[in-house]
C-alpha cells in the first residue's frame, strides 16, 4: 500500500477515535444531566475510546472511505440511555441524541479556526491533520443527523413525528447496525453526493466567519 494512503488512514483513525469519543461521551453526559444515569452505571460515561469503538462504524467503514478518497463518515457504539428516564420526554431524548453530532460540528469549527489562524504549510503534516479533522467531524455531524433509526437525527424525528411513524421507526431501530450497513451499501452514491454537498456548505460558512476563501 502506498505510504501516502497509509498516512491518510492513520491520521483519519486518530481523528476518528478522538472525535467519536467526545461524541459518545457527550450523549452520556447530557443524558446524565437530564436524569438518566444508565451510561454511568454501564461504564460508558468516559473519555476512554476503547469503551466506544464499534468495529464496523468506527474502524472498517471510515478506513475503506479514506482509502477510496471519499468523504469520511461513520459512528461508534451507541451510549445506552433510557428515554423514559430523561426529563422533557421525547424532547429530552432528542437533546441527548443531538449532543453528539453538535459536538462534531463544534470540533470541525474549532479545527477550521485553528487552520485559518495558524495558516500551516498546505503540504505539511499539521495541515493534513487539521484538514482531516475538519472533514471527518463534518462528515460525522452530517451522517449522524440523517433522520433514520438508529442514527442520532432520528431522535429529533421521534419528537416531531405522529405516533404511527414512531412505531414504524421503533421497528427499524431493532435492526440497528444492519440497517445502517444496508443504507450505506445500497445508497452509497447518493450518500456520498449528499455528504460532499453538505460539507462544502459548512466549509463555506466557516470560511465566511474566519474571512478565508
C-alpha positions in Angstrom: 0.0 0.0 0.0 1.2 3.5 -0.9 2.8 5.4 2.1 0.5 8.4 1.5 -2.6 6.2 1.8 -1.2 4.6 5.0 -0.6 8.0 6.5 -4.1 9.1 5.4 -5.7 6.1 7.2 -3.6 6.6 10.3 -4.5 10.3 10.6 -8.2 9.5 9.9 -8.3 6.8 12.5 -6.6 9.0 15.1 -9.1 11.9 14.4 -12.0 9.4 14.4 -11.1 7.9 17.8 -10.7 11.4 19.4 -13.8 12.8 17.8 -16.2 9.9 18.3 -15.0 9.5 21.9 -16.2 13.1 22.6 -19.3 12.5 20.5 -20.4 9.4 22.6 -19.3 10.9 25.9 -21.5 13.9 25.3 -24.5 11.7 24.8 -23.8 10.2 28.2 -23.1 13.5 29.9 -26.3 15.1 28.6 -28.4 12.1 29.5 -26.9 12.1 33.0 -27.6 15.8 33.3 -31.2 15.2 32.3 -31.7 12.5 34.9 -30.7 9.2 33.3 -27.6 7.5 34.7 -27.7 4.4 32.5 -24.5 5.3 30.7 -22.7 6.0 34.0 -23.9 2.7 35.5 -22.6 0.8 32.4 -19.2 2.5 32.4 -19.9 4.5 29.3 -19.7 7.9 30.9 -16.0 8.0 30.0 -13.4 9.5 27.6 -11.8 6.1 27.1 -12.1 5.5 23.4 -11.9 1.7 23.8 -15.3 1.8 25.5 -16.9 3.4 22.4 -15.4 1.6 19.5 -17.6 -0.2 17.0 -15.6 -2.4 14.7 -17.6 -1.5 11.6 -18.7 2.1 12.1 -15.5 3.3 13.9 -12.8 1.3 12.1 -13.8 -0.5 9.0 -16.2 1.9 7.3 -14.0 5.1 7.8 -10.9 3.2 6.7 -12.5 2.0 3.5 -13.7 5.5 2.8 -10.3 7.0 3.5 -8.6 4.6 1.1 -11.3 5.3 -1.6 -10.8 9.0 -1.2 -14.4 9.7 -0.5 -16.0 11.8 2.4 -15.2 10.0 5.7 -18.1 9.3 8.0 -19.1 6.6 10.5 -20.1 6.3 14.1 -19.4 4.4 17.3 -21.1 2.0 19.7 -24.1 3.9 20.9 -24.1 5.1 24.5 -27.1 3.4 26.3 -29.7 5.7 27.7 -33.3 5.2 28.8 -35.6 7.8 27.1 -38.2 7.2 29.7 -35.9 8.5 32.4 -34.8 11.8 30.9 -36.6 15.0 31.6 -38.8 16.6 28.9 -39.9 13.3 27.4 -39.1 13.0 23.6 -37.5 16.4 23.5 -35.1 15.4 26.3 -34.2 12.3 24.3 -33.7 14.5 21.2 -31.3 16.7 23.2 -29.3 13.6 24.3 -29.2 12.5 20.6 -28.1 15.8 19.0 -25.4 16.4 21.7 -23.1 14.0 19.9 -23.4 15.4 16.3 -23.3 19.0 17.6 -20.0 18.2 19.4 -18.6 17.1 16.0 -19.9 20.3 14.4 -18.2 22.4 17.1 -14.9 20.4 16.7 -15.0 21.0 13.0 -15.5 24.7 13.6 -12.6 24.8 16.1 -10.2 22.9 13.8 -11.1 25.1 10.9 -10.4 28.2 13.0 -7.0 26.8 14.1 -6.2 26.2 10.4 -7.3 29.6 9.4 -5.4 31.4 12.2 -2.2 29.3 12.1 -2.1 29.0 8.3 0.2 25.9 8.3 2.1 24.8 5.2 -0.6 23.3 3.0 1.6 20.3 2.1 2.7 19.7 5.7 1.6 17.2 8.3 -0.2 19.8 10.5 -2.3 21.0 7.6 -3.2 17.4 6.7 -4.2 16.6 10.3 -6.3 19.8 10.7 -7.9 19.3 7.3 -8.8 15.7 8.1 -10.2 16.8 11.5 -12.5 19.3 9.8 -13.8 17.0 7.1 -14.2 13.9 9.4 -16.1 15.9 12.0 -18.3 17.5 9.4 -18.9 14.0 8.0 -19.9 12.6 11.3 -22.2 15.5 12.0 -24.0 15.3 8.7 -24.2 11.4 8.6 -25.4 11.1 12.2 -28.1 13.8 11.7 -29.8 11.8 8.9 -33.2 11.2 10.5 -33.2 7.4 10.0 -33.0 5.0 13.0 -30.7 4.3 14.7 -28.8 7.4 13.7 -29.0 10.4 16.1 -31.1 12.5 13.8 -34.0 10.0 14.2 -34.5 11.1 17.8 -35.4 14.6 16.6 -37.9 13.0 14.2 -39.3 11.0 17.2 -40.1 14.3 18.9 -41.9 15.7 15.9 -43.5 12.7 14.2 -47.0 11.3 14.9 -47.4 8.1 16.8 -47.7 5.7 13.9 -44.5 7.0 12.4 -42.7 6.5 15.8 -43.9 2.9 15.9 -42.5 2.2 12.4 -39.2 3.8 13.4 -39.0 1.6 16.5 -39.3 -1.5 14.3 -36.5 -0.2 12.0 -34.3 0.6 15.1 -34.4 -3.0 16.2 -32.1 -3.9 13.3 -29.6 -1.3 14.4 -26.2 -1.5 12.7 -27.6 -3.9 10.0 -30.0 -1.2 8.8 -27.2 1.4 8.7 -25.0 -1.1 6.8 -27.8 -1.6 4.2 -28.2 2.1 3.8 -24.5 2.7 3.2 -24.3 -0.3 0.8 -27.4 0.5 -1.3 -27.3 4.2 -1.3 -23.5 4.9 -1.2 -23.5 7.1 -4.3 -26.4 9.3 -3.0 -24.9 9.5 0.5 -21.5 10.4 -0.9 -23.0 13.2 -3.0 -25.1 14.4 0.0 -22.1 14.4 2.2 -19.9 16.3 -0.2 -22.6 19.0 -0.8 -23.2 19.4 2.9 -19.5 19.6 3.7 -19.0 22.2 1.1 -21.9 24.2 2.5 -20.5 24.2 6.0 -17.0 25.0 4.8 -18.4 28.0 3.0 -20.0 29.2 6.2 -16.8 28.6 8.2 -14.8 30.4 5.5 -17.1 33.5 5.8 -16.8 33.5 9.6 -13.0 33.4 9.5 -12.6 35.5 6.4 -10.9 32.9 4.2 -12.0 31.6 0.8 
